[in-house]
Amino acid sequence: MNYSRILGTGSYLPKKMVTNDELSKTVDTTDEWIATRTGIRARYVSNQEETSSYMGYHASLRAVEAAGLSVNDIDMIIVATTTPDKGLPNTACLLQERLGVTHIPAFDITAACAGFLYALSIADQYLRGGIIKTILVVGVDVLTAVTNWEDRSTCVLFGDGAGAVVLQVTDKPGILSTHLHADGRQKDSLTIPTWLPGQRKDDEPAYIHMDGRAVFRFAVKALGQVVEEALAANNMPQSAIDWLIPHQANLRIITALAEKLKLPLDKVVVTVDRHANTSAASVPMALDEAVRDGRIQRGQTLLLEAIGGGFVWGAALIIY
């Protein structure tokens, strides 16, 4: 039986970090107000050079190196992003050019903060089917580019970054299962109006709009259910989970899910305090950090989960 296994991880953060105290100099807010409600203390903000393809490129190089491979070993590239460099071509093609690999499939998917899990699931199906041998999956977003810095209810929440993994087909258990969901009825709870000039209403800026309370209520319930679904699908008790790697949106949501799983916070990878919400990048970036600092070891059981605008959400159960 074929499985897909994570061979290497990588990530990239922009050069500029902005703390809550620095943000409070231009926004009507305080470090205490932000940290108490979200757990966020800082975020990274990209410059004009640090586009999605640029950050994805640097994260990809680190993942390929960690996998012990060459970029020429990659058979497919999947990029999860809500903030592509251009309308056309897709970011995966721009990344492909930067990597110097040609004649392999390269495409984007848009599933907001759950994008990496959606991309991971797609890659898993290709690898399990024996169609492809090695796939590069990247989650990357520059949400600060679509952030209204005059709206203190949203501008404090988001940051930029990229995370990547290299997956390869194997006969040993790796990704055990992935579970994806969506509910388009919640489309207005977290949205970015179109950035196409011909479709804007009165030149409305393409900024993030969010109903924070609605997102919080839905997220806690949906994530709890999809986690239970993943465990049940594998006949696995909660106690079998070595590490929870959640979407880094809000520390309260992360804590609520950890309590539901009866997991102590020292078994939860938390980066939201330093990175804020980096959308599709948050899960692979957190995974890479915990792999590189030695917390996550081969053979351990990982539970990944995320939810984003749409709503779209999902979970993956993995033997690392």
Number of C-alpha atoms within 10 A of each C-alpha: 9 16 22 30 24 21 20 22 29 30 29 24 24 19 10 12 17 15 17 21 16 13 19 15 10 10 16 11 16 16 18 14 13 20 17 13 11 20 24 28 21 25 27 23 21 22 14 6 10 19 24 30 30 19 26 33 27 20 27 29 21 21 28 24 16 16 18 11 16 10 16 11 13 21 19 22 22 25 30 35 33 22 22 22 19 12 10 9 12 18 28 28 22 22 25 21 13 14 15 10 16 14 8 12 14 20 18 22 19 17 24 29 34 32 31 35 29 27 24 24 21 15 25 25 16 18 22 19 15 14 11 17 18 23 26 27 29 37 37 39 32 30 25 23 20 18 21 17 16 11 14 15 16 17 19 30 24 27 30 32 32 34 35 34 31 28 28 24 25 17 11 12 16 23 22 17 16 24 18 17 15 17 11 10 9 16 12 15 18 18 19 16 15 14 15 10 12 8 11 13 10 7 11 12 16 18 21 19 18 16 13 12 10 13 17 14 11 14 21 18 13 18 22 16 13 21 23 16 16 22 19 12 14 11 9 13 11 15 9 12 19 19 22 25 26 29 33 32 27 21 22 15 19 24 17 15 21 19 11 13 17 11 18 12 14 10 15 21 21 26 24 27 18 18 28 26 29 31 34 38 33 34 30 28 31 23 27 23 19 19 17 13 9 10 13 20 14 9 12 13 19 21 21 22 28 30 31 23 23 21 25 23 27 28 29 24 24 21 19 17
